[in-house]
Amino acid sequence: MTDSDTELLSKRSDALERVTDGIVALDNDFQYTFLNSQAETILGRSEDELLGNTVWDVFPETTGTVAEEELKTALTTQQERSFERYNSTLDRWFDVRVYPGEDGLTIYFTDVTEQKETEHDLKETNRQLTALIKNTSAAIYIKDTEGNYQLLNEAAAELFGLDPEEAIGKHDEELFDNESATAIREVDEQIIAQDEADSREAARYIDGEEYIFLDNKYPYHDEDGEVIGIMGISRDVTDRVEQEREIRRKKDRLDEFASVVSHDLRNPLNVAQGRTALLREICEEEEYLSHLNPIVDSLNRMESIIEDTLTLAREGETVGSMDTIQIIDLVGQCWNSVETAEAQLEIDDEFTIRGDRDRLRHVFENLFRNAVEHGGEDVTVRVGRTGDTGFYVEDDGQGISEDVGSDIFEAGHTSATGGTGFGLTIVRRIAEAHDWEVTITTGRYGGARFEFENVELVD
């Protein structure tokens, strides 16, 4: 061997040592003839332990395995073979490639652990996404730029009365009426042109029946960032929309009713009250006054019913602006607005709450009026905190009977002569509009105790 040959072999040996793959050479008898340092690390054996020995001598556990089969097949067929092998000592995966030649086999060990982990993560992610897409009730789909469906989950296909495979390649015009298909196409083209997502409710007709969908659509890109289609998630919200429509219809009817009560009933009532007052002034005979007094009482009761009915109709189930309210100020204003006779008001605790001041006036005024009506003219009413999230209003009157319970909040329920039965219903409605919980129980002094919880108290 010349000096140049020796130098060339030295350079080749240095190059093989620098590569990151493990490299092994076997002769036709499967004896080790060469291995680089990376191969020593991967195989866990030194060059002295391997050179001149067969694979089966050094690694008898490989007998009968895929490794033995692939090595022998490569040598016999003189065709490249490959397989993967896990090294438990290094906790690494290797791609093993076997290249046959006249003098034996050359084997490359390439560490593919990160690749295997990535593949495993991708498979797990794909499995999770597949399960999610398959089991969700929302319709999930992908369309190309021409509007042809490329992928649908079972929920989307079921909506069209098709199998997922049958829907592939179909266009919206084949699934919806022309007007719906045209509207869908216009939105899709806008998303593609502007490369922006879109979310909206849309009406569609399937087999002549109207459905309302909440469509969330997104541009679908290729690896170069070019828009190649539409990804969509559509949910059938027909029931919710119908409920909202029904609520609006009821509100409109309620507003109409409140208008009728406010104008068509109140105006003639005011006329009747005015004329009755004039009659009382000009009538001096007792027998006539005995007939007028019940009329006046009835008219006043009608006015109370109208006022309470309007309050119920106009309060609704929502609140307006939320203010910070000192309870002592609000309670004082409400107490002065109610006919309280000889009744007494005691404030056990001074505290501050968050709420709609105008609507809370109805709460306290009705509770105070209720206490005087049922507890007597000399009743004592107390207001205080129940803890960190609530307050109470209680009196020392006769209390409530056990068989009444929560029915006391029902519209029309009253035990007071001349009562409308709406006062405590108004209290509950306004409390619920604030997301408060209101209950009634027996107070410390035997009277009625109204407790409000889940209240926002301000320190």
Buried (B, 14 or more C-beta within 10 A) or exposed (E): EEEEEEEEEEEEEEEBEEEEBBBBBBBEEBBBBBBBBBBBBBBEBEEEEBBEBBBEEBBEEBEEEEBBEBBBBBBEEEEEBEBEBEBEEEEBBBBBBBBBEEEBBBBBBBBBBEEBEEEEEEEEEEEEEEEEBEEBEBBBBBBBBEBBBBBBBBBBBBBBEBEBEEBBEBBBBEBBBEEBBEBBBEBBEEBBEEEEEBEEEBEBBBEEEEBBBBBBBBBBEEEEEEBBBBBBBBBBBBEEBEEEEEEEEEEEEBEEEBEEBBEEBBEEBEEBBEEBEEBBEEEEEEEEEEEBEEBBEEBBBBBBBBBBBBBBBEBBEEBEEEEEBEBBEBBBEBBEEBEBEEBEBEBEEEBBBEBBBEBBBBBBBBBBBBBBBBBBEEBBBBBBBBEEBBBBBBBBBEBBEEEBEEEBBBBEBBEEEEBBBBBBBBBBBBBEBBEBBBBBEEBEBBBBBBBBBEBBBEE
